[in-house]
């Protein structure tokens, strides 16, 4: 994989990790305030989707090597 493509993937992964942390903070704030459970569940689902995207991108950066 070319270095430029790998750099773009790393940048995208970093952005998604930051967004994942932001969702985590928002969810914690919603729990503290006592927000609607359905809204919290929706936020958690979005956070999980982000985590899946991060894992897929990291797999592209570091491919599995079968030993």
PDB file of N, CA, C and O in Angstrom:
ATOM      1  N   UNK A   1       0.850  -1.177   0.000  1.00  0.00           N
ATOM      2  CA  UNK A   1       0.000   0.000   0.000  1.00  0.00           C
ATOM      3  C   UNK A   1       0.896   1.241   0.000  1.00  0.00           C
ATOM      4  O   UNK A   1       1.822   1.336   0.805  1.00  0.00           O
ATOM      5  N   UNK A   2       0.624   2.186  -0.895  1.00  0.00           N
ATOM      6  CA  UNK A   2       1.431   3.412  -0.947  1.00  0.00           C
ATOM      7  C   UNK A   2       1.388   4.184   0.374  1.00  0.00           C
ATOM      8  O   UNK A   2       0.404   4.138   1.113  1.00  0.00           O
ATOM      9  N   UNK A   3       2.472   4.886   0.642  1.00  0.00           N
ATOM     10  CA  UNK A   3       2.577   5.637   1.896  1.00  0.00           C
ATOM     11  C   UNK A   3       1.480   6.682   2.040  1.00  0.00           C
ATOM     12  O   UNK A   3       0.980   6.911   3.141  1.00  0.00           O
ATOM     13  N   UNK A   4       1.103   7.316   0.933  1.00  0.00           N
ATOM     14  CA  UNK A   4       0.075   8.350   0.991  1.00  0.00           C
ATOM     15  C   UNK A   4      -1.275   7.750   1.388  1.00  0.00           C
ATOM     16  O   UNK A   4      -1.998   8.327   2.200  1.00  0.00           O
ATOM     17  N   UNK A   5      -1.608   6.610   0.823  1.00  0.00           N
ATOM     18  CA  UNK A   5      -2.867   5.941   1.183  1.00  0.00           C
ATOM     19  C   UNK A   5      -2.862   5.540   2.650  1.00  0.00           C
ATOM     20  O   UNK A   5      -3.861   5.691   3.353  1.00  0.00           O
ATOM     21  N   UNK A   6      -1.723   5.026   3.101  1.00  0.00           N
ATOM     22  CA  UNK A   6      -1.615   4.606   4.494  1.00  0.00           C
ATOM     23  C   UNK A   6      -1.721   5.820   5.425  1.00  0.00           C
ATOM     24  O   UNK A   6      -2.326   5.725   6.493  1.00  0.00           O
ATOM     25  N   UNK A   7      -1.148   6.937   5.036  1.00  0.00           N
ATOM     26  CA  UNK A   7      -1.227   8.151   5.845  1.00  0.00           C
ATOM     27  C   UNK A   7      -2.670   8.642   5.935  1.00  0.00           C
ATOM     28  O   UNK A   7      -3.125   9.076   6.993  1.00  0.00           O
ATOM     29  N   UNK A   8      -3.385   8.566   4.804  1.00  0.00           N
ATOM     30  CA  UNK A   8      -4.789   8.980   4.809  1.00  0.00           C
ATOM     31  C   UNK A   8      -5.624   8.078   5.710  1.00  0.00           C
ATOM     32  O   UNK A   8      -6.503   8.551   6.429  1.00  0.00           O
ATOM     33  N   UNK A   9      -5.344   6.775   5.668  1.00  0.00           N
ATOM     34  CA  UNK A   9      -6.068   5.844   6.526  1.00  0.00           C
ATOM     35  C   UNK A   9      -5.777   6.116   8.006  1.00  0.00           C
ATOM     36  O   UNK A   9      -6.677   6.056   8.844  1.00  0.00           O
ATOM     37  N   UNK A  10      -4.525   6.413   8.316  1.00  0.00           N
ATOM     38  CA  UNK A  10      -4.167   6.730   9.707  1.00  0.00           C
ATOM     39  C   UNK A  10      -4.873   8.003  10.167  1.00  0.00           C
ATOM     40  O   UNK A  10      -5.347   8.081  11.301  1.00  0.00           O
ATOM     41  N   UNK A  11      -4.941   8.987   9.294  1.00  0.00           N
ATOM     42  CA  UNK A  11      -5.619  10.239   9.627  1.00  0.00           C
ATOM     43  C   UNK A  11      -7.111  10.006   9.842  1.00  0.00           C
ATOM     44  O   UNK A  11      -7.698  10.548  10.779  1.00  0.00           O
ATOM     45  N   UNK A  12      -7.711   9.214   8.991  1.00  0.00           N
ATOM     46  CA  UNK A  12      -9.128   8.885   9.127  1.00  0.00           C
ATOM     47  C   UNK A  12      -9.380   8.124  10.428  1.00  0.00           C
ATOM     48  O   UNK A  12     -10.354   8.394  11.130  1.00  0.00           O
ATOM     49  N   UNK A  13      -8.509   7.183  10.742  1.00  0.00           N
ATOM     50  CA  UNK A  13      -8.652   6.414  11.982  1.00  0.00           C
ATOM     51  C   UNK A  13      -8.532   7.327  13.200  1.00  0.00           C
ATOM     52  O   UNK A  13      -9.276   7.173  14.168  1.00  0.00           O
ATOM     53  N   UNK A  14      -7.614   8.261  13.156  1.00  0.00           N
ATOM     54  CA  UNK A  14      -7.454   9.192  14.275  1.00  0.00           C
ATOM     55  C   UNK A  14      -8.686  10.065  14.441  1.00  0.00           C
ATOM     56  O   UNK A  14      -9.123  10.321  15.563  1.00  0.00           O
ATOM     57  N   UNK A  15      -9.247  10.525  13.325  1.00  0.00           N
ATOM     58  CA  UNK A  15     -10.452  11.349  13.386  1.00  0.00           C
ATOM     59  C   UNK A  15     -11.617  10.551  13.969  1.00  0.00           C
ATOM     60  O   UNK A  15     -12.380  11.062  14.788  1.00  0.00           O
ATOM     61  N   UNK A  16     -11.748   9.297  13.540  1.00  0.00           N
ATOM     62  CA  UNK A  16     -12.825   8.455  14.044  1.00  0.00           C
ATOM     63  C   UNK A  16     -12.633   8.127  15.528  1.00  0.00           C
ATOM     64  O   UNK A  16     -13.606   8.052  16.278  1.00  0.00           O
ATOM     65  N   UNK A  17     -11.381   7.933  15.949  1.00  0.00           N
ATOM     66  CA  UNK A  17     -11.125   7.689  17.377  1.00  0.00           C
ATOM     67  C   UNK A  17     -11.544   8.892  18.214  1.00  0.00           C
ATOM     68  O   UNK A  17     -12.113   8.738  19.295  1.00  0.00           O
ATOM     69  N   UNK A  18     -11.257  10.096  17.707  1.00  0.00           N
ATOM     70  CA  UNK A  18     -11.652  11.309  18.430  1.00  0.00           C
ATOM     71  C   UNK A  18     -13.173  11.414  18.500  1.00  0.00           C
ATOM     72  O   UNK A  18     -13.730  11.768  19.540  1.00  0.00           O
ATOM     73  N   UNK A  19     -13.835  11.107  17.402  1.00  0.00           N
ATOM     74  CA  UNK A  19     -15.292  11.137  17.373  1.00  0.00           C
ATOM     75  C   UNK A  19     -15.867  10.093  18.337  1.00  0.00           C
ATOM     76  O   UNK A  19     -16.877  10.338  18.996  1.00  0.00           O
ATOM     77  N   UNK A  20     -15.217   8.934  18.411  1.00  0.00           N
ATOM     78  CA  UNK A  20     -15.631   7.868  19.331  1.00  0.00           C
ATOM     79  C   UNK A  20     -15.530   8.359  20.778  1.00  0.00           C
ATOM     80  O   UNK A  20     -16.428   8.113  21.584  1.00  0.00           O
ATOM     81  N   UNK A  21     -14.440   9.050  21.103  1.00  0.00           N
ATOM     82  CA  UNK A  21     -14.268   9.605  22.447  1.00  0.00           C
ATOM     83  C   UNK A  21     -15.319  10.674  22.736  1.00  0.00           C
ATOM     84  O   UNK A  21     -15.818  10.775  23.857  1.00  0.00           O
ATOM     85  N   UNK A  22     -15.650  11.467  21.726  1.00  0.00           N
ATOM     86  CA  UNK A  22     -16.677  12.494  21.896  1.00  0.00           C
ATOM     87  C   UNK A  22     -18.037  11.871  22.200  1.00  0.00           C
ATOM     88  O   UNK A  22     -18.774  12.359  23.057  1.00  0.00           O
ATOM     89  N   UNK A  23     -18.363  10.788  21.490  1.00  0.00           N
ATOM     90  CA  UNK A  23     -19.610  10.073  21.775  1.00  0.00           C
ATOM     91  C   UNK A  23     -19.606   9.531  23.200  1.00  0.00           C
ATOM     92  O   UNK A  23     -20.624   9.585  23.891  1.00  0.00           O
ATOM     93  N   UNK A  24     -18.467   9.012  23.637  1.00  0.00           N
ATOM     94  CA  UNK A  24     -18.352   8.479  24.987  1.00  0.00           C
ATOM     95  C   UNK A  24     -18.630   9.563  26.021  1.00  0.00           C
ATOM     96  O   UNK A  24     -19.365   9.340  26.983  1.00  0.00           O
ATOM     97  N   UNK A  25     -18.037  10.738  25.818  1.00  0.00           N
ATOM     98  CA  UNK A  25     -18.264  11.848  26.734  1.00  0.00           C
ATOM     99  C   UNK A  25     -19.724  12.293  26.715  1.00  0.00           C
ATOM    100  O   UNK A  25     -20.301  12.594  27.760  1.00  0.00           O
ATOM    101  N   UNK A  26     -20.315  12.334  25.523  1.00  0.00           N
ATOM    102  CA  UNK A  26     -21.714  12.743  25.402  1.00  0.00           C
ATOM    103  C   UNK A  26     -22.641  11.742  26.091  1.00  0.00           C
ATOM    104  O   UNK A  26     -23.602  12.127  26.757  1.00  0.00           O
ATOM    105  N   UNK A  27     -22.342  10.461  25.921  1.00  0.00           N
ATOM    106  CA  UNK A  27     -23.163   9.426  26.557  1.00  0.00           C
ATOM    107  C   UNK A  27     -23.073   9.543  28.075  1.00  0.00           C
ATOM    108  O   UNK A  27     -24.086   9.459  28.769  1.00  0.00           O
ATOM    109  N   UNK A  28     -21.868   9.735  28.587  1.00  0.00           N
ATOM    110  CA  UNK A  28     -21.701   9.889  30.035  1.00  0.00           C
ATOM    111  C   UNK A  28     -22.453  11.105  30.555  1.00  0.00           C
ATOM    112  O   UNK A  28     -23.056  11.051  31.627  1.00  0.00           O
ATOM    113  N   UNK A  29     -22.422  12.196  29.808  1.00  0.00           N
ATOM    114  CA  UNK A  29     -23.154  13.403  30.212  1.00  0.00           C
ATOM    115  C   UNK A  29     -24.660  13.149  30.189  1.00  0.00           C
ATOM    116  O   UNK A  29     -25.380  13.594  31.083  1.00  0.00           O
ATOM    117  N   UNK A  30     -25.134  12.436  29.171  1.00  0.00           N
ATOM    118  CA  UNK A  30     -26.559  12.137  29.074  1.00  0.00           C
ATOM    119  C   UNK A  30     -27.013  11.257  30.245  1.00  0.00           C
ATOM    120  O   UNK A  30     -28.111  11.435  30.773  1.00  0.00           O
ATOM    121  N   UNK A  31     -26.168  10.316  30.641  1.00  0.00           N
ATOM    122  CA  UNK A  31     -26.497   9.453  31.776  1.00  0.00           C
ATOM    123  C   UNK A  31     -26.558  10.279  33.058  1.00  0.00           C
ATOM    124  O   UNK A  31     -27.454  10.086  33.880  1.00  0.00           O
ATOM    125  N   UNK A  32     -25.611  11.194  33.229  1.00  0.00           N
ATOM    126  CA  UNK A  32     -25.569  12.036  34.434  1.00  0.00           C
ATOM    127  C   UNK A  32     -26.815  12.918  34.535  1.00  0.00           C
ATOM    128  O   UNK A  32     -27.358  13.117  35.622  1.00  0.00           O
ATOM    129  N   UNK A  33     -27.255  13.437  33.408  1.00  0.00           N
ATOM    130  CA  UNK A  33     -28.409  14.334  33.386  1.00  0.00           C
ATOM    131  C   UNK A  33     -29.709  13.550  33.540  1.00  0.00           C
ATOM    132  O   UNK A  33     -30.724  14.095  33.975  1.00  0.00           O
ATOM    133  N   UNK A  34     -29.671  12.273  33.182  1.00  0.00           N
ATOM    134  CA  UNK A  34     -30.880  11.466  33.266  1.00  0.00           C
ATOM    135  C   UNK A  34     -31.702  11.534  31.995  1.00  0.00           C
ATOM    136  O   UNK A  34     -32.931  11.585  32.030  1.00  0.00           O
ATOM    137  N   UNK A  35     -31.011  11.534  30.887  1.00  0.00           N
ATOM    138  CA  UNK A  35     -31.661  11.626  29.585  1.00  0.00           C
ATOM    139  C   UNK A  35     -32.443  10.345  29.286  1.00  0.00           C
ATOM    140  O   UNK A  35     -32.266   9.323  29.949  1.00  0.00           O
ATOM    141  N   UNK A  36     -33.297  10.422  28.291  1.00  0.00           N
ATOM    142  CA  UNK A  36     -34.120   9.299  27.850  1.00  0.00           C
ATOM    143  C   UNK A  36     -33.236   8.104  27.480  1.00  0.00           C
ATOM    144  O   UNK A  36     -32.236   8.257  26.779  1.00  0.00           O
ATOM    145  N   UNK A  37     -33.612   6.923  27.955  1.00  0.00           N
ATOM    146  CA  UNK A  37     -32.822   5.711  27.721  1.00  0.00           C
ATOM    147  C   UNK A  37     -32.717   5.376  26.231  1.00  0.00           C
ATOM    148  O   UNK A  37     -31.694   4.858  25.784  1.00  0.00           O
ATOM    149  N   UNK A  38     -33.750   5.665  25.474  1.00  0.00           N
ATOM    150  CA  UNK A  38     -33.728   5.377  24.038  1.00  0.00           C
ATOM    151  C   UNK A  38     -32.670   6.230  23.327  1.00  0.00           C
ATOM    152  O   UNK A  38     -31.966   5.742  22.443  1.00  0.00           O
ATOM    153  N   UNK A  39     -32.565   7.487  23.711  1.00  0.00           N
ATOM    154  CA  UNK A  39     -31.551   8.365  23.100  1.00  0.00           C
ATOM    155  C   UNK A  39     -30.148   7.877  23.445  1.00  0.00           C
ATOM    156  O   UNK A  39     -29.244   7.918  22.611  1.00  0.00           O
ATOM    157  N   UNK A  40     -29.977   7.416  24.678  1.00  0.00           N
ATOM    158  CA  UNK A  40     -28.674   6.906  25.099  1.00  0.00           C
ATOM    159  C   UNK A  40     -28.326   5.655  24.294  1.00  0.00           C
ATOM    160  O   UNK A  40     -27.186   5.500  23.856  1.00  0.00           O
ATOM    161  N   UNK A  41     -29.289   4.769  24.096  1.00  0.00           N
ATOM    162  CA  UNK A  41     -29.060   3.557  23.318  1.00  0.00           C
ATOM    163  C   UNK A  41     -28.686   3.890  21.877  1.00  0.00           C
ATOM    164  O   UNK A  41     -27.818   3.240  21.294  1.00  0.00           O
ATOM    165  N   UNK A  42     -29.328   4.887  21.309  1.00  0.00           N
ATOM    166  CA  UNK A  42     -29.000   5.302  19.935  1.00  0.00           C
ATOM    167  C   UNK A  42     -27.572   5.818  19.846  1.00  0.00           C
ATOM    168  O   UNK A  42     -26.851   5.522  18.894  1.00  0.00           O
ATOM    169  N   UNK A  43     -27.173   6.592  20.848  1.00  0.00           N
ATOM    170  CA  UNK A  43     -25.800   7.116  20.876  1.00  0.00           C
ATOM    171  C   UNK A  43     -24.797   5.971  21.020  1.00  0.00           C
ATOM    172  O   UNK A  43     -23.748   5.975  20.376  1.00  0.00           O
ATOM    173  N   UNK A  44     -25.121   5.001  21.859  1.00  0.00           N
ATOM    174  CA  UNK A  44     -24.233   3.856  22.041  1.00  0.00           C
ATOM    175  C   UNK A  44     -24.106   3.062  20.740  1.00  0.00           C
ATOM    176  O   UNK A  44     -23.029   2.560  20.418  1.00  0.00           O
ATOM    177  N   UNK A  45     -25.201   2.952  20.002  1.00  0.00           N
ATOM    178  CA  UNK A  45     -25.160   2.234  18.728  1.00  0.00           C
ATOM    179  C   UNK A  45     -24.265   2.967  17.728  1.00  0.00           C
ATOM    180  O   UNK A  45     -23.483   2.336  17.016  1.00  0.00           O
ATOM    181  N   UNK A  46     -24.375   4.289  17.673  1.00  0.00           N
ATOM    182  CA  UNK A  46     -23.518   5.077  16.785  1.00  0.00           C
ATOM    183  C   UNK A  46     -22.049   4.925  17.180  1.00  0.00           C
ATOM    184  O   UNK A  46     -21.168   4.839  16.324  1.00  0.00           O
ATOM    185  N   UNK A  47     -21.802   4.893  18.488  1.00  0.00           N
ATOM    186  CA  UNK A  47     -20.444   4.726  18.992  1.00  0.00           C
ATOM    187  C   UNK A  47     -19.890   3.364  18.579  1.00  0.00           C
ATOM    188  O   UNK A  47     -18.723   3.259  18.201  1.00  0.00           O
ATOM    189  N   UNK A  48     -20.714   2.328  18.649  1.00  0.00           N
ATOM    190  CA  UNK A  48     -20.299   0.989  18.253  1.00  0.00           C
ATOM    191  C   UNK A  48     -20.006   0.917  16.751  1.00  0.00           C
ATOM    192  O   UNK A  48     -19.056   0.257  16.328  1.00  0.00           O
ATOM    193  N   UNK A  49     -20.816   1.590  15.962  1.00  0.00           N
ATOM    194  CA  UNK A  49     -20.588   1.635  14.510  1.00  0.00           C
ATOM    195  C   UNK A  49     -19.241   2.297  14.213  1.00  0.00           C
ATOM    196  O   UNK A  49     -18.498   1.841  13.344  1.00  0.00           O
ATOM    197  N   UNK A  50     -18.934   3.373  14.940  1.00  0.00           N
ATOM    198  CA  UNK A  50     -17.643   4.038  14.763  1.00  0.00           C
ATOM    199  C   UNK A  50     -16.493   3.094  15.111  1.00  0.00           C
ATOM    200  O   UNK A  50     -15.484   3.045  14.407  1.00  0.00           O
ATOM    201  N   UNK A  51     -16.653   2.352  16.195  1.00  0.00           N
ATOM    202  CA  UNK A  51     -15.616   1.418  16.615  1.00  0.00           C
ATOM    203  C   UNK A  51     -15.369   0.369  15.530  1.00  0.00           C
ATOM    204  O   UNK A  51     -14.225   0.011  15.252  1.00  0.00           O
ATOM    205  N   UNK A  52     -16.447  -0.117  14.922  1.00  0.00           N
ATOM    206  CA  UNK A  52     -16.314  -1.086  13.830  1.00  0.00           C
ATOM    207  C   UNK A  52     -15.565  -0.485  12.643  1.00  0.00           C
ATOM    208  O   UNK A  52     -14.728  -1.150  12.033  1.00  0.00           O
ATOM    209  N   UNK A  53     -15.866   0.777  12.315  1.00  0.00           N
ATOM    210  CA  UNK A  53     -15.162   1.447  11.211  1.00  0.00           C
ATOM    211  C   UNK A  53     -13.677   1.593  11.525  1.00  0.00           C
ATOM    212  O   UNK A  53     -12.828   1.396  10.654  1.00  0.00           O
ATOM    213  N   UNK A  54     -13.369   1.939  12.775  1.00  0.00           N
ATOM    214  CA  UNK A  54     -11.971   2.093  13.188  1.00  0.00           C
ATOM    215  C   UNK A  54     -11.234   0.772  13.025  1.00  0.00           C
ATOM    216  O   UNK A  54     -10.114   0.744  12.515  1.00  0.00           O
ATOM    217  N   UNK A  55     -11.851  -0.312  13.450  1.00  0.00           N
ATOM    218  CA  UNK A  55     -11.219  -1.627  13.352  1.00  0.00           C
ATOM    219  C   UNK A  55     -10.966  -2.002  11.890  1.00  0.00           C
ATOM    220  O   UNK A  55      -9.906  -2.537  11.566  1.00  0.00           O
ATOM    221  N   UNK A  56     -11.929  -1.727  11.008  1.00  0.00           N
ATOM    222  CA  UNK A  56     -11.752  -2.039   9.587  1.00  0.00           C
ATOM    223  C   UNK A  56     -10.597  -1.245   8.988  1.00  0.00           C
ATOM    224  O   UNK A  56      -9.807  -1.779   8.210  1.00  0.00           O
ATOM    225  N   UNK A  57     -10.502   0.026   9.351  1.00  0.00           N
ATOM    226  CA  UNK A  57      -9.419   0.858   8.826  1.00  0.00           C
ATOM    227  C   UNK A  57      -8.078   0.380   9.363  1.00  0.00           C
ATOM    228  O   UNK A  57      -7.101   0.312   8.618  1.00  0.00           O
ATOM    229  N   UNK A  58      -8.022   0.048  10.656  1.00  0.00           N
ATOM    230  CA  UNK A  58      -6.760  -0.438  11.222  1.00  0.00           C
ATOM    231  C   UNK A  58      -6.349  -1.762  10.589  1.00  0.00           C
ATOM    232  O   UNK A  58      -5.157  -2.028  10.435  1.00  0.00           O
ATOM    233  N   UNK A  59      -7.320  -2.596  10.221  1.00  0.00           N
ATOM    234  CA  UNK A  59      -7.006  -3.845   9.531  1.00  0.00           C
ATOM    235  C   UNK A  59      -6.408  -3.580   8.148  1.00  0.00           C
ATOM    236  O   UNK A  59      -5.572  -4.351   7.678  1.00  0.00           O
ATOM    237  N   UNK A  60      -6.827  -2.508   7.504  1.00  0.00           N
ATOM    238  CA  UNK A  60      -6.264  -2.153   6.203  1.00  0.00           C
ATOM    239  C   UNK A  60      -4.834  -1.645   6.351  1.00  0.00           C
ATOM    240  O   UNK A  60      -3.991  -1.874   5.484  1.00  0.00           O
ATOM    241  N   UNK A  61      -4.571  -0.951   7.463  1.00  0.00           N
ATOM    242  CA  UNK A  61      -3.240  -0.399   7.696  1.00  0.00           C
ATOM    243  C   UNK A  61      -2.259  -1.526   8.034  1.00  0.00           C
ATOM    244  O   UNK A  61      -1.156  -1.591   7.491  1.00  0.00           O
ATOM    245  N   UNK A  62      -2.683  -2.410   8.940  1.00  0.00           N
ATOM    246  CA  UNK A  62      -1.838  -3.518   9.364  1.00  0.00           C
ATOM    247  C   UNK A  62      -2.536  -4.813   8.980  1.00  0.00           C
ATOM    248  O   UNK A  62      -3.350  -5.321   9.751  1.00  0.00           O
ATOM    249  N   UNK A  63      -2.239  -5.353   7.814  1.00  0.00           N
ATOM    250  CA  UNK A  63      -2.912  -6.579   7.381  1.00  0.00           C
ATOM    251  C   UNK A  63      -2.495  -7.786   8.220  1.00  0.00           C
ATOM    252  O   UNK A  63      -1.400  -7.827   8.782  1.00  0.00           O
ATOM    253  N   UNK A  64      -3.390  -8.757   8.288  1.00  0.00           N
ATOM    254  CA  UNK A  64      -3.100 -10.006   8.980  1.00  0.00           C
ATOM    255  C   UNK A  64      -2.036 -10.770   8.217  1.00  0.00           C
ATOM    256  O   UNK A  64      -2.138 -10.943   7.002  1.00  0.00           O
ATOM    257  N   UNK A  65      -1.024 -11.223   8.918  1.00  0.00           N
ATOM    258  CA  UNK A  65       0.023 -12.028   8.282  1.00  0.00           C
ATOM    259  C   UNK A  65      -0.103 -13.436   8.850  1.00  0.00           C
ATOM    260  O   UNK A  65       0.022 -13.656  10.055  1.00  0.00           O
ATOM    261  N   UNK A  66      -0.348 -14.363   7.967  1.00  0.00           N
ATOM    262  CA  UNK A  66      -0.474 -15.757   8.385  1.00  0.00           C
ATOM    263  C   UNK A  66       0.922 -16.345   8.503  1.00  0.00           C
ATOM    264  O   UNK A  66       1.677 -16.388   7.532  1.00  0.00           O
ATOM    265  N   UNK A  67       1.248 -16.789   9.687  1.00  0.00           N
ATOM    266  CA  UNK A  67       2.599 -17.317   9.926  1.00  0.00           C
ATOM    267  C   UNK A  67       2.677 -18.791   9.621  1.00  0.00           C
ATOM    268  O   UNK A  67       3.739 -19.397   9.767  1.00  0.00           O
TER     269      UNK A  67
END
